[in-house]
Amino acid sequence: MEQSVYDSMRDSFTRGYVQVYTGNGKGKTTAAIGLALRALGAGMNVFFAQFIKGARYSEIEIMSTLERLTHRQYGLGCFLMRAPSEEDRAAARRGVEEVREAMASGGYQLIILDEANVAAHLGVLPASDLVSLVREKPDGIELVFTGRNAPPELIEIADLVTEMREVKHYYAKGVRARRGIES
């Protein structure tokens, strides 16, 4: 018997997909936050893990007030001008393990690994850790990875990949990050 359109739609909701937002353009974290808000509005629970980032960004102010959203940071501050330390790597490993626990708990329908692509690119955690999370993902969980330089092996196994491409940015004119817009 042929599967009905309804059954096909139901299967796509229960399976959960893997999304990657990457590229040099602005908007990767912003897109993931928008997805988190949409999921919360639909009654889902969200686990939002930020890799690399350790500072107090504006989005954290609101995320800490939202019910059904768990927010964690696994960055110890900016090390883009230096090599990552063992402490940076340990924090990222802790993040991967907590994401793995969140997936196994069955308590979350959306799990976001913000800047995980950058963490892999900079050697803070191996890309194989991200791939293993995808392979271990139970049905019913949407798994989202953000950040520039997504590992090719993650792009290969993802269901949806969006590349943000910078066409024009006011940073080039010396505009610094503005609170509430870029930070």
C-alpha positions as CSV (number, residue, x, y, z in Angstrom):
1,M,0.0,0.0,0.0
2,E,1.3,3.4,-0.9
3,Q,2.3,5.7,1.9
4,S,-0.2,8.6,2.3
5,V,1.0,12.3,2.2
6,Y,0.0,12.6,5.8
7,D,2.1,9.6,6.8
8,S,5.0,11.0,4.9
9,M,4.7,14.3,6.6
10,R,4.4,12.7,10.0
11,D,7.5,10.6,9.3
12,S,9.5,13.7,8.5
13,F,8.5,15.3,11.8
14,T,9.3,12.2,13.9
15,R,12.7,11.5,12.2
16,G,14.4,14.8,12.9
17,Y,17.0,16.2,10.5
18,V,20.5,17.6,10.6
19,Q,21.0,21.2,9.6
20,V,24.2,23.1,9.0
21,Y,24.5,26.9,8.8
22,T,27.9,27.9,7.6
23,G,29.7,30.5,5.5
24,N,31.4,33.8,5.9
25,G,28.2,35.9,6.0
26,K,26.4,37.2,9.0
27,G,23.4,35.3,10.3
28,K,24.3,31.8,11.3
29,T,23.7,32.1,15.0
30,T,20.7,34.4,14.3
31,A,19.1,31.8,12.1
32,A,19.6,29.1,14.8
33,I,18.1,31.4,17.5
34,G,15.1,32.0,15.2
35,L,14.7,28.3,14.8
36,A,14.9,27.9,18.6
37,L,12.1,30.4,19.1
38,R,9.9,28.7,16.5
39,A,10.5,25.4,18.2
40,L,9.6,26.8,21.6
41,G,6.5,28.4,20.1
42,A,5.5,24.9,18.9
43,G,5.9,23.5,22.4
44,M,9.3,21.8,21.9
45,N,12.2,21.8,24.3
46,V,15.6,23.2,23.1
47,F,19.2,22.6,24.2
48,F,21.4,25.5,22.9
49,A,25.1,24.7,23.3
50,Q,27.6,27.5,22.4
51,F,31.1,26.5,21.6
52,I,33.9,29.0,21.4
53,K,31.7,31.8,22.9
54,G,32.3,32.5,26.5
55,A,31.3,36.1,26.8
56,R,27.9,37.5,27.7
57,Y,26.2,38.1,24.3
58,S,22.8,39.8,24.2
59,E,21.0,36.6,23.1
60,I,22.0,35.0,26.4
61,E,20.1,37.6,28.3
62,I,16.8,36.5,26.8
63,M,17.6,32.8,26.5
64,S,18.1,32.6,30.3
65,T,14.5,33.7,30.7
66,L,12.8,31.2,28.3
67,E,11.1,28.1,29.7
68,R,12.0,24.9,27.9
69,L,15.3,26.3,26.7
70,T,18.5,25.1,28.2
71,H,21.5,27.2,27.4
72,R,25.2,26.2,28.0
73,Q,28.5,27.8,27.0
74,Y,31.6,25.8,26.4
75,G,34.0,28.6,25.5
76,L,36.5,30.1,27.8
77,G,36.9,33.4,26.0
78,C,38.3,34.5,22.7
79,F,41.5,32.6,21.6
80,L,41.4,33.6,17.9
81,M,44.7,35.4,18.3
82,R,46.3,32.4,20.1
83,A,46.3,28.7,19.9
84,P,43.6,26.9,21.8
85,S,44.7,25.6,25.2
86,E,44.1,22.3,26.8
87,E,41.4,24.0,28.9
88,D,39.7,25.2,25.7
89,R,39.7,21.6,24.4
90,A,38.5,20.2,27.7
91,A,35.5,22.7,27.8
92,A,34.6,21.6,24.2
93,R,34.8,17.9,25.1
94,R,32.5,18.6,28.1
95,G,30.1,20.3,25.6
96,V,30.1,17.4,23.3
97,E,29.4,15.0,26.2
98,E,26.6,17.2,27.5
99,V,25.0,17.4,24.0
100,R,25.3,13.6,23.8
101,E,23.5,13.4,27.2
102,A,20.8,15.8,26.1
103,M,20.2,13.7,23.0
104,A,20.0,10.5,25.0
105,S,17.7,12.0,27.6
106,G,14.8,12.3,25.2
107,G,13.9,15.6,26.8
108,Y,14.8,17.8,23.8
109,Q,13.5,18.0,20.3
110,L,15.9,20.6,19.0
111,I,19.6,20.7,19.8
112,I,21.8,23.5,18.5
113,L,25.6,23.4,18.6
114,D,26.4,27.1,18.0
115,E,29.9,27.7,16.6
116,A,30.7,24.0,16.7
117,N,32.0,24.2,13.1
118,V,34.5,26.9,14.1
119,A,35.6,24.8,17.1
120,A,36.3,21.9,14.8
121,H,38.1,24.1,12.2
122,L,40.4,25.6,14.9
123,G,41.2,22.2,16.4
124,V,39.4,22.7,19.7
125,L,37.5,19.5,19.0
126,P,37.8,16.9,16.3
127,A,35.3,17.0,13.4
128,S,34.8,13.3,14.1
129,D,33.0,14.3,17.4
130,L,30.4,16.2,15.4
131,V,30.0,13.4,12.9
132,S,29.6,10.9,15.8
133,L,26.8,13.1,17.3
134,V,25.0,12.9,13.9
135,R,25.4,9.1,13.7
136,E,24.1,8.7,17.4
137,K,21.2,11.1,16.9
138,P,17.9,9.4,17.9
139,D,14.8,10.0,15.9
140,G,12.7,12.9,16.9
141,I,15.6,15.3,17.4
142,E,16.5,18.1,15.0
143,L,20.3,18.7,15.3
144,V,21.7,22.0,14.1
145,F,25.4,23.0,13.7
146,T,26.5,26.7,13.1
147,G,29.7,28.4,12.3
148,R,32.1,29.2,9.5
149,N,34.2,26.5,7.9
150,A,31.9,23.5,8.5
151,P,33.8,20.3,8.2
152,P,33.3,18.6,4.8
153,E,32.4,15.3,6.4
154,L,29.6,17.1,8.4
155,I,28.3,18.8,5.2
156,E,28.3,15.4,3.5
157,I,26.0,13.7,6.0
158,A,23.7,16.7,6.8
159,D,20.2,16.9,5.5
160,L,20.2,20.7,5.0
161,V,23.2,23.0,4.5
162,T,22.8,26.7,4.2
163,E,25.9,28.8,3.4
164,M,25.6,32.4,4.4
165,R,27.6,34.5,1.9
166,E,28.7,38.0,2.7
167,V,27.9,40.3,-0.2
168,K,28.3,43.6,1.7
169,H,28.9,44.4,5.3
170,Y,29.3,47.7,7.1
171,Y,32.2,46.3,9.1
172,A,34.3,47.2,6.0
173,K,33.4,50.8,6.7
174,G,34.7,50.5,10.3
175,V,31.3,49.9,12.0
176,R,32.0,47.9,15.2
177,A,29.7,45.2,16.6
178,R,26.5,46.8,18.0
179,R,24.8,45.5,21.1
180,G,21.5,43.8,20.2
181,I,22.4,43.5,16.5
182,E,25.8,41.7,16.3
183,S,26.6,41.1,20.0
